[in-house]
Amino acid sequence: MDRSDVEARIEAGFEADCGATVSRPRGDHDDDDHLEATVVSSAFEGESLVAQHELVSDTLGDATTTESHALELTTYTPDEADEREN
């Protein structure tokens, strides 16, 4: 599963608005087995960090254990993402 597949699966898996950006945390020399995703969604409102990560993992199903070695997650609500930009 490549970066665009991961982004598409995450974004499609949320009923609420969702934006996902997936990159290689170790740079372009790394393969797609180690990925990093930043996900922004209103579905995270009021959820614990663990629950937010579970919501993202649920969108990927078994792919996180069968098609990818590691996925680093950073999750934000839209308000949290706006605060980080300012």
TAZIPE-V171352 format. One record per residue. RES is the residue in one small letter. PSI is psi in whole degrees, 0 to 359 (999 if undefined). Layout:
BEGIN
RES:PSI / RES:PSI
END
This chain:
BEGIN
m:126 / d:177 / r:316 / s:326 / d:317 / v:313 / e:312 / a:317 / r:317 / i:309 / e:322 / a:337 / g:354 / f:134 / e:326 / a:169 / d:144 / c:136 / g:132 / a:137 / t:123 / v:134 / s:178 / r:115 / p:338 / r:10 / g:174 / d:343 / h:344 / d:159 / d:182 / d:13 / d:338 / h:109 / l:159 / e:129 / a:133 / t:123 / v:130 / v:124 / s:145 / s:346 / a:343 / f:351 / e:125 / g:1 / e:147 / s:164 / l:319 / v:315 / a:322 / q:315 / h:324 / e:321 / l:317 / v:313 / s:323 / d:328 / t:337 / l:345 / g:220 / d:351 / a:330 / t:343 / t:339 / t:331 / e:355 / s:143 / h:319 / a:142 / l:112 / e:129 / l:138 / t:126 / t:144 / y:149 / t:165 / p:320 / d:319 / e:320 / a:319 / d:319 / e:323 / r:329 / e:335 / n:999
END
